[in-house]
Amino acid sequence: MKTLGEKFRILRQKMGVNQKAMADQLEISIPAYSKLETSITDPNFSRINQIAKVHGLTLREFLDVGEEGASEQEQLIQQLKEKIATLENSVIRLQSKLIDLYDREDQKK
């Protein structure tokens, strides 16, 4: 999950503006905005809402910024887990067959 500061940076970069331009739009100093982006300063709710509005987003949309790939990653992880489980089952079956072969050889002796 991205921090609020990371979300601020992502949106600013998508907008194609520098920190000064964003600070000007929010009517705050450049250092104040920089501290928000680097998570040195925790924004209050009204500041978060203000930044979301500057980008034309609802608060819900803002909270989803940068998280688009998270569900895809979770799906990929789930697929890989399923594949691992399938492969583990194959290994267990092969081990069982190998044990059976050894047992048969022992019985012949």
Secondary structure, 3 states (H helix, E strand, C coil): CCCHHHHHHHHHHHHCCCHHHHHHHHCCCHHHHHHHHCCCCCCCHHHHHHHHHHCCCCHHHHHHCCCHHHHHHHHHHHHHHHHHHHHHHHHHHHHHHHHHHHHHHHHHC
